[in-house]
Amino acid sequence: MRALLVGIADYPDIESRLEGPVNDVFSMSAALQELGFPADGIRVVLNDRATTGGIRERLKWLLADARPGDTLFFFYAGHGAQIPGYGKDAEVDRIDECLAPYDFDWSQGRAITDDEFCSLYSQLPYEAQFTAVLDCCHSGGMARSGSAKARGLSPPDDIRHRMIHWDRDLQMWLPRKPFVSKLKAEAGMPSRFKRRRDRDAWTGKSGSIRRLGRATGLWLPTDKAYRQAVKATGHKGPYTPVLFEACAESESAYEYRHGVTSHGAFTYALCNVLRDAARRRTRRPLTFSRLLEETAKRIQAVVAEPQHPQLLCPAARLKQPVPGLG
């Protein structure tokens, strides 16, 4: 069992600083150790040490040499963002969700994007269990006056300009239309989903977003093409992790003040549920789906704004017990 916990509160830009991520990391480490993770199997990286290079190096430590039966865990508390992604023609053709390291500068080189993340976990053995927990939002965050701070960065105007176009008829700036058409042609994203909620969960409501942890860069245009490739190669397809996210696409991940100590509302609720289960305070086994339900209840009790945690994983994992509680 090994885990990597990343917390970034003291971003260089004072306006972007948060209060709870470091506390979140220690809370998560305590919860994991109660679940049986050895202390020397947990690596922590905080603030100015959590640079792009620092996170990449530690992700490789976590995932590169995984073996069947390994239990692997990644936790991130900090800002998330969306940045323009470039296609083969060197033109912007999508939006990439990403984690924002300490040295994040709105470029692909200083961000942890879906493509980079999936390049590490997509080759994990199917018998390994990898869980990623992300306490951040990706669509931009804004703290309302008197409310808790949100964990998301809104792009500066020069970056935002790459994602919009001028509509001559309406005389307004609108999202760029080529995003959706190009993405459909190149990756077939929306066409593979029969249910709208599935499409929204994987590619965003616009169908143009490479959402973090979905390995969308590995997709084929249609289900038929996918099945043909699997049959031809004898492969089962890329590995899919258990992915917990603090909020839905159009929502923000808020901080919560527990007395005088700040935490991410999502992390605080999640850790409490895990610790209760580890101490056998609940009679029913804590499955991944029930962990989501219990966490959501606690978030709603302390956050006034809409914040609904998300769980994406293979259907077979939903009813499995959380590692350490089986």
Helices and strands as residue ranges (DSSP letters): E 2-7, G 14-16, H 21-34, G 39-41, E 42-46, G 47-49, H 52-63, E 71-77, E 80-86, E 92-99, G 108-110, E 112-113, H 114-121, E 129-135, H 157-160, G 161-163, E 164-167, E 172-175, H 178-187, G 190-192, H 196-203, E 209-210, G 216-218, H 223-233, E 242-245, E 255-258, E 261-264, H 265-278, H 288-302, E 310-312, H 315-318
